[in-house]
Structures are given as C-alpha cells and as structure tokens.
Amino acid sequence: MSILKDFLEQDADKYCKRILLDAIAELQADTVREFTFNRFNVRLVGSTAMAEIEDEFEVSLEGQCSLTLDQFKEALAKHQ
C-alpha cells in the first residue's frame, strides 16, 4: 500500500484529514464522495464501505489503492 503511504506523507495535512474523517462519519450507504487534493484523488464509496486512492502522477494500476473505510480511518488517525 505504498499509495496510501505516499498519500499520507504528501497530501494528508490536518485540513485534509479533517475533511475526510468528517465525510466518512457522514457517509451514507448510497453515497459516493470524491475529493481532489494536490496529487491524489480520494473516493469514498458508501455502498461498499471502501476508500479508493488514486495517484494523479501514476496512471497505471500501481497508482491506485483500495481499502476499507475502517482501515482508511485508522490510517488517517495514526498519521501525524
């Protein structure tokens, strides 16, 4: 999950983390929320309870990462 690590290191400042954590808390089962940050795009999918991270600079499959919302929330909370 180096995409997750890169996202956390490069785009996940306090403001970004607050927006994403709030969006996860408010996410409904029939909702998709999309966010564009400096380098990464994040999609929160309520129907599958998944977070998808996409690197704008890496267009191959290696530039994409999917994880559960719980895993994503935990990663955001742990990141300093």
Summary of the structure (lengths in Angstrom):
residues: 80
radius of gyration: 11.5
end to end distance: 17.7
largest distance: 31.1
contacts: 213
relative contact order: 0.23
helix: 44%
strand: 28%
